[in-house]
Amino acid sequence: MPRRTRFQRIRQSRPFLLIALTVFVLLLVLFVEGIDRFNAPNATQLMMNFSYLGLFVTAMACLLMSGGFDFSLAAQATLGTLIFVQLSIDNPSIHWIVFAILAIVIGACMGAINAFFSQVLNLMPFIATIAISSVWLGISNWWTGGLVKTVNIESFSAVATGRVFGTPIPWVFIFMLALVVVYSLMLKYTRFGRSVIIAGGNQVAARLAGLNPKKIKTILYINASVLGMIAGLVYTSYQKTATVTGISQRLPEMRGLTSSMLGGVSFAGGSGALTGALFGLILIETLAYSLQVMGLPAWFVLFVNGMLLVVALTIDTVSSRIRMRKMGIKSSGGGGMMMPGMSR
């Protein structure tokens, strides 16, 4: 078989397909609605969405690659940002950065709790994190009484309003891209990054190779919660308010899962790349924005996002079976995909 050139490999890759689909969606909207629909304020809003959702996607993709899963990221970010806002209101003489750091530390502790349930008690992460999500949201409701907390701190709001040298590009968008690059390089070129993929692909093989899958996943659970908390702070800076439903209604975990799987990250762990997950996010957010621009109802946007997840799951399942067949491994035929965190 002739060796493929670099251009052929790029053209046949998952990110290239996602870019092509995104461009197609944009051209379709331009044709139907006109070029004025994509002005500078709209572009800035899209990039702001990419900024905080990109952090959630990074957190979710890394966990999925290791065979883990966390459905409580939005609830963690909700409680952490509410605590941050309340402390900032009650202590105006103390700089908000102190309370932001405290919120991030709280996020790390929440991640450690998730790791305890999934890696020490061996509870299924998918179920355990859904349960703990209800706990955090319940505490958030008790903390606020369901009221909206307004943030009137100019320097904190400037985190979201800052632009790159007068352009419509937010600085937090550049921060998110830089973070994706750093994590991508870590996953590809460091020993820990390679161990993430090995642990997610086969825990038995990882242990035989001298790795500790539970330790790796514990680090990634804490990492995911920290990134989720930073994303929550960015979202709060952008909205200038903190509510119990503000972050959770954006369904960041579902967006992270859909984006990751569209980008080639396996639901069962062991494969994928952050760049593909990011392009997956760009596609689904651009598609959602385009559907809204064309005047379609909100339920239709939810329907399309759900269908995208079904398509991503189907592609992942079929791809996994093809890989297993090529390796000479017979499918169990039990129906259904292995859940993240289940023993292999």
MOSULVEN-V73743 format. One record per run of one state. SS is the DSSP state (h for helix, s for strand, l for the rest). FROM is the first residue (numbers start at 1). TO is the last residue. If there is no record, write none. Layout:
BEGIN
SS_FROM_TO ; SS_FROM_TO
END
This chain:
BEGIN
l_1_5 ; h_6_11 ; l_12_13 ; h_14_33 ; l_34_34 ; h_35_37 ; l_38_39 ; h_40_65 ; l_66_72 ; h_73_90 ; l_91_95 ; h_96_120 ; l_121_124 ; h_125_144 ; l_145_148 ; s_149_150 ; l_151_153 ; h_154_161 ; l_162_162 ; s_163_163 ; l_164_169 ; s_170_170 ; h_171_189 ; l_190_190 ; h_191_201 ; l_202_202 ; h_203_208 ; l_209_212 ; h_213_239 ; l_240_240 ; s_241_242 ; l_243_247 ; h_248_250 ; l_251_251 ; h_252_262 ; l_263_273 ; h_274_293 ; l_294_297 ; h_298_326 ; l_327_344
END
